[in-house]
Amino acid sequence: MSPNTMSCPLQSGNADVLLSYCAHMLDEERTELIEQHVAMCAECFALAEEQKTVWAALDGWESEPISAGFDNALFARIAAAERSSAWEQWTAPVRQWLAGDIGWKPALSVGVACLTLVVGIYLQNPARPVAATPTVEIAAQELEQAERALEDMEMLRQLEPTADEEKRL
Amino acid sequence: MTIRLFLILGLAAGMLVADPQPQPKLLRNGLGQPPHPQAMVIEKLRRMNPEERERVLRDMPAGRRQMFERRLEQWNRLDSGQKKKLEGSLESFRTLTPEQQQTVRGLFRKFSETMPEEKRGDGRRMLARLRNMEPDERKALLSSPRAKARFSDSERDLLAEMAEKLPD
């Protein structure tokens, strides 16, 4: 296939070939073909130039040098996290939030959930006196009924034969 | 930091205020039905610590209170099977009208007061048998020489009346 007969990668929806060319990922023969096409096609030329700029920028990028004590500090933090108590691990997000390391959004969601819970619980028990002792709230009438029930059950128990007596029935 | 701390404290205070009351655990009577309200009150009393019980019973006259506590103690000593059986008996008893209930209480008092101690076991056995019988069968059993030898006329009349008036 000659560059003249080669269809334009952009027009034929085959831009990947062009991108691979820019990334130097094509074999020699195809690279030559694309090179010749790019020299003739203004659109492909423009794209190839843009890609070259990107690659040049990436090639020129140098990562920040790691500080001398980075590894030691990292391992020390991992070891500290492993030693920390369950309580510290559970409360870490809260402490981070209090320190301002985490934004308001998660806290707001938790706050709304808690508020909903509080309102729900309150609506379920609206008339609860705060300091009342629930177990001693037995009305006099209830007490009399319980007294009567105990008396009647004692009577009914005494009218039933005991286990030994039942055997002799 | 301060605002966040206040938010947490506010929410915690809200949850404390809205903290629900521990609801008394519903005891089932074995038939899938909720227990009788009186059984729930008894259960509530049974679970109280001495101080709480003192608060509830402090206005009760001494003799009545002593009797109440003795019965509650007896109830506590029963196993779950016995309790279930008694609750069932109480349910049946409660189907009677208040007047009929009063009559049964009077008959029981008479049984306790007039039946000699040594005869009460036989009296209970006889009553259990009579309660499972038709009126004619009851009459025949109570007229039998054995019954006549064991119980006086008034005792046999009492047993017949109790068998008739007690619920099934």
Interface residues (C-beta under 8 A of the other chain):
Chain A: V94 W97 L98 A99 G100 A107 G111 C114 L115 L117 V118 V119 I121 Y122 Q124 N125 R128 V130 T133 P134 T135 V136 I138 A140 E142 L143 Q145 A146 E147 R148 A149 L150 E151 D152 M153 E154 M155 L156 R157 Q158 L159 E160 P161 T162 E165 E166 R168 L169
Chain B: M1 R4 L5 L7 I8 L11 G14 M15 V17 A18 D19 P20 Q21 P22 H36 P37 Q38 A39 V41 I42 K44 L45 R47 M48 E52 R55 V56 L57 D59 M60 R64 F68 R71 L72 Q74 W75 K85 L86 E87 S89 L90 F93 Q101 V104 R105 F108 F111 S112 G121 R124 R125 L127 A128 R129 M162 L166
